[in-house]
Amino acid sequence: MEQKGDGEVIGSMAVELDSTGETGFLYDLYVNPENRRRGIASELIKAAIDDLGNAEKTSSFTCKIKNKNTDSKALFTKLGFRKSLDYDEDNSFYYTLFV
């Protein structure tokens, strides 16, 4: 996603499908600090879901969120993701959205 006008990249996110094409993984979501709280992260997530959700087999999207990252947990929960699995190695949790 780019800011209109000067072409500055203000946010990014990586997206990958599993080998079956049934699950999309969202990771490395980042928005520049000066551009946060403007809906950019939500737009990135929704765009990924819309793009990959059109694939015939894709039925869910999953992301891993560190327990201390309360902003990300709130954002993904607001978008319909639900905590699906604990991951104790680095105190993170998986959140999943079924489409």
ABEGO torsion letter per residue (X at the ends): XBBBGAGBBABBBBBBBBAAGABBBBBGBBBBAAABGAGAAAAAAAAAAAAAAABAABABBBBBBBAABAAAAAAAAAAGBBBABBBAAAGBBBBBBBX
